[in-house]
């Protein structure tokens, strides 16, 4: 009789084997307004795939489906998408641009840039209540956490990723010089 595995056993594979993370989804009440925001504000590559949907991508194969709904839309802070930049100066410039264009693009809320969890970041809440984090990160973003121990021990020992951006920038300087 075979035993079911939990996925945590050594050598056990996943219960459902998938190829890769292909997409996430946001909702909108106004597809035309959403398209303008994603294309003009963030520079996403956008394709309309039906009367009620768009597909968005930015420098990757992972996409975001944007679907028009009839009911209210509202994601929470923890349901955000992160958009990475290399430097604090770029984040600050993005923040200033967002402040200037807030009304034009229907941005409902913005937070001031702050240092948090090893990054420098601010959040935007778009017209459909979707949250977007604009943050500093090396080119591979949070991929480094998969090289750390489980359960946050290394994460906390490494001050939740603090300094990784500076380390990456120093490496870039060595390679370029």
C-alpha positions as a Markdown table, in Angstrom:
| # | Residue | x | y | z |
|---|---|---|---|---|
| 1 | Unk | 0.0 | 0.0 | 0.0 |
| 2 | Unk | 1.5 | 3.4 | -1.0 |
| 3 | Unk | 1.6 | 6.2 | 1.5 |
| 4 | Unk | 0.5 | 9.7 | 0.8 |
| 5 | Unk | 3.3 | 12.2 | 1.3 |
| 6 | Unk | 3.1 | 15.7 | 2.6 |
| 7 | Unk | 5.7 | 17.3 | 0.3 |
| 8 | Unk | 8.0 | 17.9 | 3.2 |
| 9 | Unk | 9.6 | 14.4 | 3.1 |
| 10 | Unk | 13.1 | 14.3 | 1.7 |
| 11 | Unk | 13.0 | 13.6 | -2.0 |
| 12 | Unk | 9.2 | 13.8 | -2.2 |
| 13 | Unk | 7.9 | 15.7 | -5.2 |
| 14 | Unk | 5.0 | 18.1 | -5.3 |
| 15 | Unk | 1.5 | 16.7 | -5.3 |
| 16 | Unk | 0.8 | 18.8 | -8.4 |
| 17 | Unk | 3.8 | 19.4 | -10.7 |
| 18 | Unk | 3.5 | 22.7 | -12.5 |
| 19 | Unk | 5.9 | 24.2 | -15.0 |
| 20 | Unk | 6.2 | 27.7 | -13.7 |
| 21 | Unk | 4.4 | 30.7 | -12.2 |
| 22 | Unk | 2.8 | 32.2 | -15.2 |
| 23 | Unk | 0.4 | 34.9 | -14.0 |
| 24 | Unk | -1.5 | 36.7 | -11.3 |
| 25 | Unk | -4.8 | 38.7 | -11.6 |
| 26 | Unk | -6.0 | 42.1 | -10.8 |
| 27 | Unk | -9.6 | 43.4 | -11.3 |
| 28 | Unk | -10.8 | 46.6 | -12.8 |
| 29 | Unk | -14.1 | 48.4 | -13.2 |
| 30 | Unk | -12.9 | 50.3 | -16.3 |
| 31 | Unk | -10.8 | 48.4 | -18.8 |
| 32 | Unk | -9.8 | 51.5 | -20.9 |
| 33 | Unk | -8.8 | 53.5 | -17.8 |
| 34 | Unk | -6.8 | 50.5 | -16.5 |
| 35 | Unk | -5.0 | 50.0 | -19.9 |
| 36 | Unk | -4.0 | 53.7 | -19.9 |
| 37 | Unk | -2.7 | 53.4 | -16.4 |
| 38 | Unk | -0.7 | 50.2 | -17.0 |
| 39 | Unk | 0.8 | 51.3 | -20.3 |
| 40 | Unk | 1.5 | 55.0 | -19.7 |
| 41 | Unk | 2.2 | 55.0 | -15.9 |
| 42 | Unk | 4.2 | 51.8 | -15.5 |
| 43 | Unk | 5.2 | 51.1 | -19.1 |
| 44 | Unk | 3.7 | 47.6 | -19.1 |
| 45 | Unk | 3.4 | 45.7 | -22.4 |
| 46 | Unk | -0.4 | 45.3 | -22.7 |
| 47 | Unk | -2.6 | 43.2 | -25.0 |
| 48 | Unk | -6.4 | 43.1 | -24.9 |
| 49 | Unk | -7.4 | 39.5 | -25.0 |
| 50 | Unk | -11.2 | 39.9 | -24.8 |
| 51 | Unk | -13.9 | 42.5 | -24.3 |
| 52 | Unk | -13.3 | 42.3 | -20.6 |
| 53 | Unk | -9.6 | 41.4 | -20.2 |
| 54 | Unk | -6.0 | 42.5 | -20.7 |
| 55 | Unk | -2.7 | 40.7 | -20.3 |
| 56 | Unk | 0.2 | 42.8 | -18.8 |
| 57 | Unk | 3.9 | 42.0 | -18.6 |
| 58 | Unk | 7.0 | 43.9 | -17.8 |
| 59 | Unk | 10.5 | 42.6 | -18.7 |
| 60 | Unk | 9.5 | 39.0 | -17.9 |
| 61 | Unk | 7.4 | 36.1 | -19.1 |
| 62 | Unk | 5.2 | 36.3 | -15.9 |
| 63 | Unk | 2.0 | 38.1 | -16.8 |
| 64 | Unk | -0.8 | 39.8 | -14.9 |
| 65 | Unk | -4.3 | 39.3 | -16.2 |
| 66 | Unk | -6.5 | 42.3 | -15.7 |
| 67 | Unk | -10.2 | 41.4 | -15.8 |
| 68 | Unk | -13.1 | 43.9 | -15.8 |
| 69 | Unk | -15.7 | 43.1 | -13.2 |
| 70 | Unk | -19.1 | 44.5 | -12.4 |
| 71 | Unk | -18.9 | 44.5 | -8.6 |
| 72 | Unk | -16.6 | 46.5 | -6.3 |
| 73 | Unk | -12.9 | 45.7 | -6.5 |
| 74 | Unk | -10.6 | 45.9 | -3.5 |
| 75 | Unk | -7.3 | 44.2 | -2.8 |
| 76 | Unk | -5.5 | 44.6 | 0.4 |
| 77 | Unk | -1.9 | 45.7 | 1.1 |
| 78 | Unk | -0.7 | 42.1 | 1.2 |
| 79 | Unk | -2.2 | 41.4 | -2.2 |
| 80 | Unk | 0.2 | 43.7 | -3.9 |
| 81 | Unk | 2.6 | 43.3 | -6.9 |
| 82 | Unk | 6.2 | 44.5 | -6.5 |
| 83 | Unk | 7.9 | 46.6 | -9.2 |
| 84 | Unk | 11.7 | 46.6 | -8.7 |
| 85 | Unk | 14.2 | 49.4 | -9.3 |
| 86 | Unk | 17.9 | 49.4 | -8.7 |
| 87 | Unk | 18.5 | 52.6 | -6.6 |
| 88 | Unk | 16.8 | 54.7 | -3.9 |
| 89 | Unk | 17.2 | 57.7 | -6.3 |
| 90 | Unk | 15.0 | 55.8 | -8.9 |
| 91 | Unk | 12.4 | 55.1 | -6.2 |
| 92 | Unk | 12.4 | 58.7 | -5.1 |
| 93 | Unk | 12.0 | 59.9 | -8.7 |
| 94 | Unk | 9.2 | 57.4 | -9.3 |
| 95 | Unk | 7.5 | 58.7 | -6.1 |
| 96 | Unk | 7.7 | 62.3 | -7.3 |
| 97 | Unk | 6.4 | 61.4 | -10.7 |
| 98 | Unk | 3.5 | 59.5 | -9.1 |
| 99 | Unk | 2.7 | 62.4 | -6.9 |
| 100 | Unk | 2.5 | 64.7 | -10.0 |
| 101 | Unk | 0.4 | 62.3 | -12.0 |
| 102 | Unk | -1.8 | 61.0 | -9.1 |
| 103 | Unk | -5.0 | 62.7 | -10.3 |
| 104 | Unk | -4.5 | 62.1 | -14.0 |
| 105 | Unk | -4.3 | 58.3 | -13.4 |
| 106 | Unk | -6.8 | 58.0 | -10.6 |
| 107 | Unk | -4.3 | 56.9 | -7.9 |
| 108 | Unk | -6.3 | 56.7 | -4.7 |
| 109 | Unk | -3.5 | 56.5 | -2.2 |
| 110 | Unk | 0.3 | 56.7 | -2.0 |
| 111 | Unk | 2.6 | 56.0 | 0.9 |
| 112 | Unk | 5.9 | 57.9 | 1.4 |
| 113 | Unk | 9.1 | 55.9 | 0.6 |
| 114 | Unk | 10.5 | 54.2 | 3.7 |
| 115 | Unk | 13.1 | 51.6 | 4.5 |
| 116 | Unk | 11.4 | 48.3 | 5.2 |
| 117 | Unk | 12.2 | 44.6 | 5.1 |
| 118 | Unk | 15.6 | 45.3 | 3.4 |
| 119 | Unk | 14.3 | 47.5 | 0.7 |
| 120 | Unk | 13.4 | 51.1 | 0.1 |
| 121 | Unk | 9.8 | 51.3 | -1.1 |
| 122 | Unk | 6.5 | 53.1 | -1.4 |
| 123 | Unk | 3.0 | 51.8 | -2.3 |
| 124 | Unk | 0.4 | 53.1 | -4.8 |
| 125 | Unk | -3.3 | 52.1 | -4.7 |
| 126 | Unk | -4.7 | 52.4 | -8.2 |
| 127 | Unk | -8.2 | 53.4 | -9.2 |
| 128 | Unk | -9.4 | 49.8 | -8.8 |
| 129 | Unk | -7.9 | 49.4 | -5.3 |
| 130 | Unk | -5.0 | 47.3 | -6.5 |
| 131 | Unk | -1.8 | 47.8 | -4.5 |
| 132 | Unk | 1.6 | 48.3 | -6.2 |
| 133 | Unk | 4.9 | 48.4 | -4.4 |
| 134 | Unk | 7.8 | 50.3 | -6.0 |
| 135 | Unk | 11.0 | 49.2 | -4.4 |
| 136 | Unk | 14.7 | 48.8 | -4.6 |
| 137 | Unk | 15.9 | 45.3 | -5.4 |
| 138 | Unk | 18.8 | 43.6 | -7.2 |
| 139 | Unk | 17.9 | 42.3 | -10.7 |
| 140 | Unk | 16.6 | 38.9 | -9.4 |
| 141 | Unk | 14.4 | 40.5 | -6.7 |
| 142 | Unk | 13.6 | 38.2 | -3.8 |
| 143 | Unk | 15.0 | 35.1 | -5.5 |
| 144 | Unk | 17.9 | 35.2 | -3.0 |
| 145 | Unk | 15.6 | 34.0 | -0.2 |
| 146 | Unk | 15.6 | 30.5 | -1.8 |
| 147 | Unk | 19.3 | 30.2 | -0.9 |
| 148 | Unk | 18.6 | 30.8 | 2.8 |
| 149 | Unk | 17.4 | 28.4 | 5.5 |
| 150 | Unk | 13.7 | 27.8 | 6.0 |
| 151 | Unk | 11.5 | 29.3 | 8.7 |
| 152 | Unk | 13.1 | 32.7 | 8.7 |
| 153 | Unk | 16.3 | 31.9 | 10.6 |
| 154 | Unk | 18.6 | 33.1 | 7.9 |
| 155 | Unk | 16.1 | 35.8 | 6.9 |
| 156 | Unk | 16.2 | 37.3 | 10.4 |
| 157 | Unk | 20.0 | 36.7 | 10.9 |
| 158 | Unk | 20.5 | 38.6 | 7.6 |
| 159 | Unk | 18.3 | 41.4 | 9.0 |
| 160 | Unk | 15.5 | 40.5 | 6.6 |
| 161 | Unk | 17.6 | 41.2 | 3.5 |
| 162 | Unk | 19.0 | 44.5 | 4.6 |
| 163 | Unk | 22.2 | 45.3 | 2.8 |
| 164 | Unk | 21.6 | 43.0 | -0.2 |
| 165 | Unk | 21.1 | 46.0 | -2.5 |
| 166 | Unk | 24.4 | 47.6 | -1.4 |
| 167 | Unk | 26.2 | 44.2 | -1.8 |
| 168 | Unk | 24.8 | 43.8 | -5.3 |
| 169 | Unk | 25.8 | 47.4 | -6.2 |
| 170 | Unk | 29.3 | 46.8 | -4.9 |
| 171 | Unk | 29.6 | 43.6 | -7.0 |
| 172 | Unk | 28.5 | 45.6 | -10.0 |
| 173 | Unk | 31.3 | 48.2 | -9.4 |
| 174 | Unk | 33.9 | 45.4 | -9.1 |
| 175 | Unk | 32.8 | 43.8 | -12.4 |
| 176 | Unk | 32.6 | 47.1 | -14.2 |
| 177 | Unk | 35.9 | 48.4 | -13.0 |
